[in-house]
């Protein structure tokens, strides 16, 4: 297999470096060898190395990436009632948008990012999903669309918060994964021309922006650098699946799900989004993680409008991980008789009369979903 050129920003632990190709210094590699850590890569970078040649046939297996999620998540000890959590989650989401906008504004001006703002958002989202993740998921899905980059980063952070919580990760790792989701596209704020380019084109710019913040954890940079990598090597960077960290795999799934779900081009049926993602597994996406993510957000995610077997329209409030086709919903309109009905919350898993027939674009009825939460 021929040697492969990779930039220093794309170089990953476990790579076998055979030669320095581009540098500003005078480093000479006398013997080819493994790059075993992020610290070793940083050392090369500090010595002026910009690009190296690696042998793709030689890869060290990452013990973190090799782990497979095989256990079901433990049930939460406490789950807040939807109506009780809603005002808290609304404040959390609005504050998160405000702070994230400040982060993107700083990046656009080439100013150092105040990571305390990012950590505040991450902590808030982490706390919200620990109480009831479906409330934040619902609010995020039905939110008024704002700046596309802002909306994408916030939505990815919400999905990641729920996903990491679902996997029972410790709080510090949940917050770190949320932080990566908030920052993974920050380079697009500094260079808006990247907004219309493939995601992978923005990675080096995003990492350059984040390098101004020395307090950023190394795992976060790693996840961002690999979030466009596919298991079959077809993504960017084109690395072996053993090198792709678990957090990177999660961010890839979350990022793709949000992109496919974004309503810029009109209504998007969540069932189609799920099918599109499943078509990428297991060749490109981690199938075990993808199945768990779908179970986490639901086949009918919170915030989705559905048509029931009686013709009633309902807003999905809470997912049912054990019975994905039977979430908790709120009915509010009759599609056959074209009139509003008294709102009522139904747990579809506890009754036989109503079943979901289809997902619905509520705008076809001239109605706005945010009026029915």
N, C-alpha and C positions, 0 to 999 in steps of 0.2 A: 504494500500500500504506500503511495507517495506521501512525502511529508506535507504537512498542512500549515499554512501561515495563519497566525491568530494575533490580534492586537493584545497588548498587555492588559487592557480592560476586559477582554474576553477570555483570557487565560484562566483556567480553573484548576483547583487542587486535584491532584491525581494525573495531571498531564505529564508526558515524557518530552522534555525540551531537548532538542538536538542542536539548535543554533540560534544566535541572536541575529535577526534580520534588519531591524531598524533601531537606532539608539542615538541619543545626544551625547552619551559618554563614550568610554573606551573599554567597556566590559568585554572580556573574552571568555567564552565557555570552553574550557579545556576538555571536559568530559560530559557527554550527554547524561541526563539524569531526571529523576522524578521531581516535580514540584509538589510538595506534600501539604502545604498549608497556605492560608491567605497571607500570613506574615512573610513567607518566602516570596510571594508575588509582589507584595509591597516593597520588599527589599530590592527586587529587580527594578521596579518602577522608580524607586528613589535613586537608583544608579543610572537612570536615563533610558532604560530599555522601553521601546515603544511597540515592537513586534518581534515575535519569535517563531521558529519552525518547530512543530511538534510531530511526534509519530502517533497518528490516530490508532494504530494497531496495539499500542501499549497504553493501558489505562489502569490506574489503581481504583479499586472498588471503594466507593464512599460508604462507610458504615451507616451513615445517616440516611442516604438515599436508598440503601438496600432494604431498610426496614419497611415492612408492609403492614398496613392497618388491617388487622384481622378481628379486632374486638368491637362489640357494639358499645356505644357510649352509655355511661351510667345515667340514669334519670336525675334531673336536677332536684336538689333538696327542696327548693322553693321556686314557685312560678307565680309571678304576679298576675292578677286578673287584668285582662286586656284594657278595660275601661279605666282601671286605676293607673296602669302604666302609661297610657296614651299621652297625657299631658307632660309627663316627665320625658318621654321619648321625643316628643315634639320639640321641647326645649333643647334637648341634647342634639337633635339633628340640626336645628337652626344655628346653635352655637358652633357645631362642627363645620357647617358651611361657611360661617363668618370667619373662623380661624383659618380654615383651609384656603379661603380666598386671599387672606393675608400672606400665606405661604407662597401661593402661585404668583401674587403680585411681586413679592421679593425676588422670586426666580426670574420673572420677566424683566426686572430692573438689574439683574446680575448682582444682587445683593445677597449676602449670606442668609440662609434660612434659619429662622429662630426655631430650633427643634423643640423648645418647650411648648410651642403652640401645637405642634404635631402630636407630642406626647399627651397633651391635654385632650385632644380629640380622641386619640386612641384609648385613653383611660375612660373617657365618657362612654364611648361605644362599647367597650368591654363590660362596663358596669351595666349598661342597658340590656345587653344580650344575656347577661347573667340573671336578670330578673324575668325577662320574657323576650326572646329573640324575635318572635313573630311580629311584635308591635313595631319594632324598628324596621324590619323587612317590609312590612305593609306601608309604613309612612314613606319609606324611600321609593318604593315602586310607584306610588300615586303622587309623588311630589311634583310641583310645577317645574317644568324643565327650564333650567337656567343656562349659564355658560356650559358648553359641552364638556370641556376639560374638567371643570369643577364638578359637574354632575357625575362624570365617569369615575373620578377619584373617590368621591363620597360613596357612590353606590358600590364600588369595589370594596371599600373599607367596611361597609355594612355587611355585604355578603361574606367577607373574610371573617368578620367578628363572629357572625353566626356559625360559620363553618368550623373555625378553630374551637369555639365553645362546644359545638356538637361533638368534636373529637376529644373533648375533655382535656385539652391542653392546659398547662398551668397558666395562671394569669399573666405572668411576665412574657410568655411566648405568644399568647393571644394578642397582647398589646404590640409586640414586635411585628407580628404578621399584619396587624392593622396598619401600623406605621409604614411598612413596605407597600401596602396597597395605596396609601395616601400619596406616596412619593414616587411610585414606579414610572410615572409619565411626567415628572416635574420638568424634564428637559424640553417638553413641548411648550411650556409656558415661556421659556427663555427664547426658543426658536419656533415661532408659530408655523413656519413652513412645514415642520414635522407633523403637524396635525393631519395632513393629507397623505403622509407617507406611511409605509408599514411600521408597526410598532417597534420592530427590532432596530430600525434606523435611529430611534430616539434614545436607545439605551446608553450609548457612550456619552451623549449630552447630559442625560439625567445623572449619570454617575459623576460626571465632571462638576455639575451643580452641587451635588451632595458632598463632594470632596472638600468643599469649603467649610463643612460642618464636621469637625474632628470627633465630636461626641457620638456620631452615628455608629451603632453596633455593626460589626462585620457581617453578621448573618443577613442583615437587611440589605446591604449592598450585594451580597451573593444572590439573594432571592430576586432582586431587581435585575441583576445581570443575566440571570438564567430564565426569566419568566416567559421568554419566547422560544425556549428550547423544547424540542419534541423528543420523545423516547426513541424514535427511529432515526434520529440524527438529521432530520430534514429542516429543523427550525434554526434559530440563531441564539447563541452560538451553536455550531454543528458538533455537539459533543455526544458522547456515549450515554445511554440511559443510567448507567451506574454512577455517573458523575452528577446527575441532576438531583439536587437536594429536595427533600420532601416539601419544604416551604416554597421552593420554586415551582414545583408541580401544582401545589395548591393555588399559587398566584396565577399561574397559567390558566387553570380552569376558571377561576373567578373572573379574570380579565376577559376571557373569551365569552363567558356567559353574559357578562354585562354588555359587551359590545353587540352580541347577537340579540340581546333583549332591548337595546336602546331604541326608542320610538321616533328617531329623527326622520325615518323614512315612512312613518305611519305606524299603524297597529301591528304588533308582533305577537303571534300566538305562542305562549310559553311551551306548549307541547312540541312545536316545531323546533324551538331552541334546544330542547332536551334531545330531540332526535339528531340534530346537527352535531351536538357534542358527542353523543354515543357513537356516531359514525367515525369519530376520530380515535376511539378506543378499541383495542388496547395498543394499536400501532403508535399513535402519537401522544395520547393522554393516558395517564395512569387510571386503569379501569376501576381498581378498588376505591381510589379516592373519588373518582367521578360518581360512582354509585352512592357513596356516602354523602357527597355534596347534593345530589338530587334528592336523597332522603332528607337532608337537612332543610333545603329551601322548599321542597315539595314539588310534586307534579303540577299542582295548581298553587303557585306561590302566593303568600299573603299579599293582598292588593290586587289580585286578579279578579275580574268579573266573570261569572259563569252563569250559564242558563241551566236551570234544573228541569227535571222531567215533567213538572207541572206547568212549565212555561214561565215560572218566576225567575227573575234575575237576582243574583246575590253577589255580595262582595266577600271574597275569601279573607277571613281574619286570621285563623291559626291553622298551621299545618298539622297533620296527623302522621307521625313517622311510622306507626304500626299499620295504619290503613291510609295510604297516600291518596286514594281516590275518594276519601270521606273526611274532608277537613271541616273545620268549624266556619260557618258562613253567616252573613246577615242578609236576609231577603229584604227587598225594598221596592220592587217594580214588577208588574206583570207584562210580559212581552206579547202575549196574545191579546189581552184586553186594552193594552197601552194606557195603563194608569198606575199611579203609585199605590202601594199597599203599606199597611202599618209595618214599620221595621221590626224585625224579629230575628234573634240569633238562634241558629239551628246547629246542632252537632250532628252532622250527617252519619257519623259512626253509631249513633244511638237511636236511629229511626230508619224505617224502611220505605216511607212514602216518597221521599225526595232523593234523587240521584243526579249527579252532574251529567249533563248531555254534551256540553261544549263550552269552550271559552268564547267570550263575547267582547267585541269592540263597542263600548258603551256610547261612543260618540255617534254611532249610527242611529241611536235613539234620541239624539240631541241632548244627552245628559252628561253631566260632569261627575266623575267618580268621587272626587274629593268632597262632594256634597253629601255623601252617604256613609261616611266612616262613623 
